[in-house]
């Protein structure tokens, strides 16, 4: 099975970056929130609960026979429309629905997670489509898909100034991940607790 680094998403600037938590595709792992600090703006970022399923479901629909070049084109138009901000999201999804109801449903999930996830999934779509068109590959389609997703981490990404309200995401809590907070912070928190006890 293909392992990947689960994306974390900054709720302030929308950056998608590796959370440092690796999982295997289709392994039914649950993340239960969790977060870290955004490397770009230093604000709180979290791992949305649904992110793994969203990625897995996306790969599945891209592998399907009805994912044609026309659907890929419609998807790329939808991504551009969303990125430009000129059209409301429901109208974009409605348009995409005419080409592929299943992709439109997935697109709605991605859009809930922010434009950078939409861009990442479109890159996965292109990679899977290309793989399906090229016989005799030595890598699996899942490996190719995950490669496309993870290469997103290296790309410059648009800044989402309004911040994201991610559904089903626990707010960032420093104490959830004590191993990630630095030693100084941990010591300060320890001292605070001891003071409270007294
Ligand atoms: Zn950020």
Boltz pocket constraint, residues with backbone or C-beta under 6 A from the ligand:
constraints:
  - pocket:
      binder: B
      contacts: [[A, 10], [A, 11], [A, 12], [A, 13], [A, 14], [A, 15], [A, 38], [A, 39], [A, 40], [A, 41], [A, 42], [A, 43]]
      max_distance: 6.0
